[in-house]
Each structure stands twice: as C-alpha cells, then as structure tokens.
C-alpha cells in the first residue's frame, strides 16, 4: 500500500537528514523547469529503470500534482517495495506551501 506524505512532513524529514530516496517521476522538461531534487526516473522509463532503486529503502515519490507519483508508487509496491509514500499535491504543493522560489507550472 502506498502511503501519503504531506509537503510539510517531507520538509521536516529533509531538514532532519532522514535516510530515504526522494524520487522524481516527472519528465525531463518538467524537471528542468522546476525541481526539489532527488533521484530522477521519468515515468515513461519507469518499467525498465525501477530496478535502479533499492527495494529495502524507503522511497518518497513525487510528480507535478501527485497522480503519476501515486501510479509509480503502486508499481513499486507490486514489485515488492515495502515502504513507499506519495507526495500529496506534488511539486505544485511544495511551491505553494514550502518554497515559493520553486516555479509553478
């Protein structure tokens, strides 16, 4: 099951230096426009590249609003990943609530 994580929770975890993989599944043009970092595996390549991730590590997935990242997270769970969260509202919510310097689109 994919859990939800709010942008405020993610910010707290990042600031604390918690050990997890932040995974961006948007496409390259979106990442070039705005990013909050993390490992980059576009959803269009996900079926072949998800194996680059460690199934034993916690993964927090994000996209623009949360739909694609939820799909990617569900796929990871199907493949045996045990600790997967979806960033509710995606990078757009991050821009609005955490860091207005991150461009909205």
C-alpha positions as CSV (number, residue, x, y, z in Angstrom):
1,X,0.0,0.0,0.0
2,X,1.3,3.5,-0.9
3,X,1.1,5.9,2.0
4,X,0.6,9.6,1.6
5,X,3.0,12.2,2.9
6,X,2.3,16.0,3.0
7,X,4.8,18.5,1.8
8,X,5.3,19.8,5.4
9,X,6.2,16.3,6.6
10,X,8.7,15.9,3.7
11,X,10.3,19.3,4.6
12,X,10.7,18.2,8.2
13,X,12.3,14.9,7.1
14,X,14.6,16.6,4.6
15,X,15.7,19.1,7.3
16,X,16.3,16.3,9.7
17,X,18.5,14.4,7.2
18,X,16.4,11.3,7.3
19,X,17.6,8.4,5.1
20,X,15.2,7.8,2.2
21,X,15.1,8.1,-1.6
22,X,13.2,11.1,-2.9
23,X,12.1,10.1,-6.4
24,X,11.0,12.5,-9.1
25,X,9.0,10.7,-11.8
26,X,8.1,13.7,-14.0
27,X,9.6,14.1,-17.5
28,X,12.9,15.8,-18.2
29,X,11.4,19.1,-19.4
30,X,9.4,19.4,-16.2
31,X,12.5,18.7,-14.1
32,X,14.5,21.3,-16.0
33,X,11.7,23.9,-15.3
34,X,11.4,23.2,-11.5
35,X,12.9,20.7,-9.1
36,X,13.2,19.9,-5.5
37,X,15.9,17.4,-6.2
38,X,16.1,13.6,-5.6
39,X,16.7,10.7,-7.9
40,X,15.2,11.2,-11.4
41,X,13.4,8.3,-13.2
42,X,10.8,9.6,-15.6
43,X,7.5,7.7,-15.5
44,X,8.0,7.0,-19.2
45,X,11.1,4.9,-18.4
46,X,9.9,3.5,-15.1
47,X,9.1,0.0,-16.2
48,X,12.7,-0.7,-17.1
49,X,14.5,1.6,-14.6
50,X,12.8,1.0,-11.3
51,X,15.4,-1.7,-10.6
52,X,17.9,1.1,-10.1
53,X,16.2,1.6,-6.7
54,X,16.8,-0.4,-3.6
55,X,13.6,-2.2,-2.5
56,X,14.8,-2.2,1.1
57,X,15.0,1.7,1.3
58,X,12.1,4.0,2.0
59,X,11.0,5.8,-1.2
60,X,9.0,9.0,-1.4
61,X,7.8,9.6,-4.9
62,X,6.7,13.0,-6.4
63,X,5.4,14.4,-9.6
64,X,3.5,17.6,-10.6
65,X,0.3,17.1,-8.5
66,X,0.5,13.5,-7.2
67,X,-1.2,11.3,-9.8
68,X,1.8,9.9,-11.7
69,X,3.8,9.5,-8.5
70,X,0.9,7.5,-6.9
71,X,1.0,5.2,-10.0
72,X,4.7,4.8,-9.8
73,X,4.5,4.1,-6.1
74,X,1.8,1.5,-6.6
75,X,4.0,-0.1,-9.2
76,X,6.9,-0.3,-6.7
77,X,4.7,-1.9,-4.1
78,X,3.6,-4.5,-6.7
79,X,7.3,-5.2,-7.3
80,X,8.0,-5.8,-3.6
81,X,9.0,-2.4,-2.2
82,X,7.7,-2.3,1.4
83,X,8.0,1.4,2.3
84,X,6.6,3.7,-0.4
85,X,5.0,7.1,0.0
86,X,3.4,9.5,-2.4
87,X,3.9,13.3,-2.0
88,X,0.4,14.7,-1.8
89,X,0.0,17.6,-4.2
90,X,3.4,17.1,-5.7
91,X,5.9,19.8,-6.5
92,X,3.0,22.2,-7.0
93,X,2.0,21.9,-3.3
94,X,5.7,22.3,-2.4
95,X,5.8,25.5,-4.4
96,X,2.7,26.9,-2.7
97,X,3.4,25.8,0.9
98,X,7.1,25.4,1.3
99,X,9.3,27.2,-1.2
100,X,7.8,29.9,-3.5
101,X,11.1,30.1,-5.4
102,X,10.2,26.7,-7.0
103,X,8.5,27.7,-10.2
104,X,4.9,26.6,-10.7
105,X,3.5,25.3,-14.0
